[in-house]
Each structure stands twice: as structure tokens, then as C-alpha cells.
């Protein structure tokens, strides 16, 4: 992204937000093939819109893709915070991003499910994907 993005800082921040979102909604489909780039001309590429996010109520504690190359595959807000430097994001900004995203998820996951036709018992079945220790930790940073 440093070499081919017209705005690497924006794309790094977006990729970081996607990492946080994956952790906070227990996305079970976080492999590298679910990140794409779109050609924008003049030899430059941007991150594609996010796709193929699948919240998993079983909350597998492991990610398909490690947060940092060669690192642990733990679904961990603490590891994501430690990785902020790799994404060229100052720690204070990373903490604010984490808190803001966690609060938005906590406040909005039920309504987001309703908007796509998931409600009642099925929505309750998905609650564990959105509510848990990592979300509470993220909100407290």
C-alpha cells in the first residue's frame, strides 16, 4: 500500500479498522482473500469496499490471519493495539478508534441485524458474536 496507494495513510487506517471490526464482531472469515484492491488509474490501487464478513456466535478465539506476520492468531484487542505502529497509527489515535468502534457496535448491532431481517430468537443466537470480553475491553481503553 505504501508503494501503490494514492493515500497510504487512509488505507492503513481503513485496514486497521477492518482488523478491529473482525475482532469485535467475531468475524470467522478473516483470511487474506477477503481483502481486495481496486485499480484507480495511473498505476495506483485502493482497498476495495469490505466484503465477506461473517459474525460467529461461537466466538472462536483465533483469527485465520495473524495480526502481525509471524505473530499470534489470537482474537485480541490488546494485540491490535500493540500493532498500531505497523499501521502507522499513533497509540492515542488507535485507542480512540478502538473505543469508538466498540461503542458503535455495542449501540448498533441489534438494529443492524433487524435491518437485514434478523430478529427474535435468531438475533439472540448471534448476540455472543457481538457481546463479550473483547468488546468490554475495547470500550474501556
C-alpha positions as CSV (number, residue, x, y, z in Angstrom):
1,X,0.0,0.0,0.0
2,X,2.9,2.3,0.7
3,X,4.0,2.0,-2.9
4,X,0.8,1.8,-4.9
5,X,-2.0,3.6,-2.9
6,X,-2.7,7.3,-3.7
7,X,-3.3,7.7,0.1
8,X,-1.5,5.0,2.1
9,X,-2.3,6.6,5.4
10,X,-6.1,6.4,4.7
11,X,-5.8,2.8,3.5
12,X,-3.7,1.8,6.5
13,X,-6.3,3.3,8.8
14,X,-9.1,1.6,7.0
15,X,-7.3,-1.8,7.2
16,X,-6.8,-1.2,10.9
17,X,-10.5,-0.5,11.4
18,X,-11.3,-3.7,9.5
19,X,-9.0,-5.7,11.9
20,X,-10.7,-4.2,14.8
21,X,-14.2,-4.9,13.3
22,X,-13.1,-8.5,12.7
23,X,-12.2,-8.9,16.4
24,X,-15.2,-7.1,17.8
25,X,-17.9,-8.9,15.7
26,X,-16.1,-12.3,15.9
27,X,-15.7,-12.5,12.1
28,X,-14.9,-16.1,11.3
29,X,-13.9,-15.4,7.7
30,X,-10.9,-13.1,8.1
31,X,-8.5,-14.7,5.6
32,X,-6.4,-12.7,3.2
33,X,-8.5,-13.5,0.2
34,X,-11.2,-11.4,1.8
35,X,-9.3,-8.2,1.3
36,X,-9.2,-6.7,-2.2
37,X,-7.9,-3.8,-4.1
38,X,-9.4,-1.8,-6.9
39,X,-7.4,-0.2,-9.7
40,X,-7.9,3.6,-9.7
41,X,-5.6,4.5,-12.6
42,X,-2.1,5.8,-13.0
43,X,-0.7,2.6,-11.5
44,X,-2.4,3.1,-8.2
45,X,-4.7,0.8,-6.1
46,X,-7.1,1.4,-3.2
47,X,-8.7,-1.0,-0.8
48,X,-11.9,-2.4,-2.1
49,X,-15.1,-2.0,0.0
50,X,-15.2,-4.5,2.8
51,X,-16.8,-7.8,2.0
52,X,-17.5,-11.4,3.3
53,X,-17.8,-10.6,7.0
54,X,-19.4,-13.4,8.9
55,X,-20.1,-12.9,12.7
56,X,-19.7,-16.1,14.5
57,X,-21.6,-16.6,17.8
58,X,-19.3,-19.4,18.8
59,X,-16.6,-16.8,19.2
60,X,-13.6,-18.8,18.1
61,X,-10.7,-17.2,20.0
62,X,-8.4,-17.4,16.9
63,X,-8.1,-15.4,13.7
64,X,-7.4,-17.0,10.4
65,X,-4.8,-14.3,9.7
66,X,-2.4,-13.3,12.4
67,X,-2.5,-9.6,13.4
68,X,1.2,-9.3,12.6
69,X,3.2,-11.5,10.3
70,X,4.6,-14.4,12.3
71,X,2.6,-13.4,15.4
72,X,-0.2,-15.0,17.4
73,X,-3.6,-15.7,15.8
74,X,-5.4,-14.6,19.0
75,X,-8.6,-12.5,18.5
76,X,-7.3,-9.8,20.8
77,X,-7.9,-6.1,21.2
78,X,-4.6,-5.8,23.1
79,X,-2.7,-7.4,20.2
80,X,-4.4,-5.0,17.8
81,X,-3.5,-2.1,20.0
82,X,0.1,-3.3,20.1
83,X,0.1,-3.5,16.2
84,X,-1.0,0.1,15.7
85,X,2.6,1.2,14.9
86,X,2.7,-1.3,12.0
87,X,-0.4,0.6,10.6
88,X,1.4,3.9,11.2
89,X,-1.2,5.0,13.7
90,X,-0.2,6.7,16.9
91,X,-1.3,4.8,20.0
92,X,-3.6,7.6,21.3
93,X,-5.5,7.6,17.9
94,X,-5.6,3.8,17.9
95,X,-7.2,3.8,21.4
96,X,-9.8,6.3,20.3
97,X,-10.5,4.3,17.2
98,X,-10.9,1.2,19.2
99,X,-13.2,2.8,21.8
100,X,-15.4,4.5,19.1
101,X,-15.8,1.3,17.1
102,X,-16.6,-0.8,20.2
103,X,-19.2,1.7,21.3
104,X,-20.8,1.9,17.8
105,X,-21.0,-1.9,17.7
106,X,-22.4,-2.1,21.3
107,X,-25.0,0.5,20.4
108,X,-26.0,-0.7,17.0
109,X,-25.6,-4.4,16.4
110,X,-29.2,-5.3,17.2
111,X,-30.6,-2.6,14.9
112,X,-28.1,-3.7,12.1
113,X,-29.4,-7.3,12.4
114,X,-33.0,-6.0,12.3
115,X,-32.3,-4.0,9.1
116,X,-31.3,-7.2,7.3
117,X,-34.2,-9.2,8.6
118,X,-32.6,-11.0,11.6
119,X,-34.6,-10.6,14.7
120,X,-36.1,-12.6,17.6
121,X,-34.5,-15.9,18.5
122,X,-32.1,-15.8,15.6
123,X,-30.8,-12.4,16.7
124,X,-30.4,-13.6,20.2
125,X,-28.4,-16.6,18.9
126,X,-26.0,-14.1,17.3
127,X,-25.6,-12.0,20.5
128,X,-22.4,-13.8,21.6
129,X,-20.7,-12.6,18.3
130,X,-21.1,-9.0,19.4
131,X,-21.1,-9.0,23.2
132,X,-18.1,-10.2,25.3
133,X,-14.8,-9.6,26.9
134,X,-13.0,-8.1,23.9
135,X,-15.8,-5.6,23.4
136,X,-15.8,-4.5,27.0
137,X,-12.0,-4.2,27.0
138,X,-12.2,-2.1,23.8
139,X,-14.8,0.2,25.3
140,X,-12.6,0.7,28.4
141,X,-9.4,1.7,26.7
